[in-house]
């Protein structure tokens, strides 16, 4: 028998007033989960996986076949591109449109910039 349980049983047997109830400090999982995810850095990882999954629908089949988002760090999405000509076209011509679509879908706080890398 634990000491606190023993104290409670003896207090009930003697007819003494019980200890005041402790304040309820429980929180719902829905409130705690975002805080825990942010502390562990998982929120950005989840966004990264969502972006990788949506990449093909956002940029089209041809571009998705020759490029792949690899990382999301501090709001900057890094994308590997296979061909130099496509790298030039994406960086100079299509970047504003792709960035606009990404911000529209995931929010401007999640993605601030887009950087293409050959590789």
Secondary structure, DSSP 4 states (H G I P E B T S, - for coil): --HHHHHHHHHHHHTPPPPPPPP-----HHHHHHHHHHHHTHHHHHHHHHHHHHHHHHH-HHHHHHEEEEEEETTEEEEEES-HHHHHHIIIIIHHHHHHHHHHHH-TTT--EEEEEE-
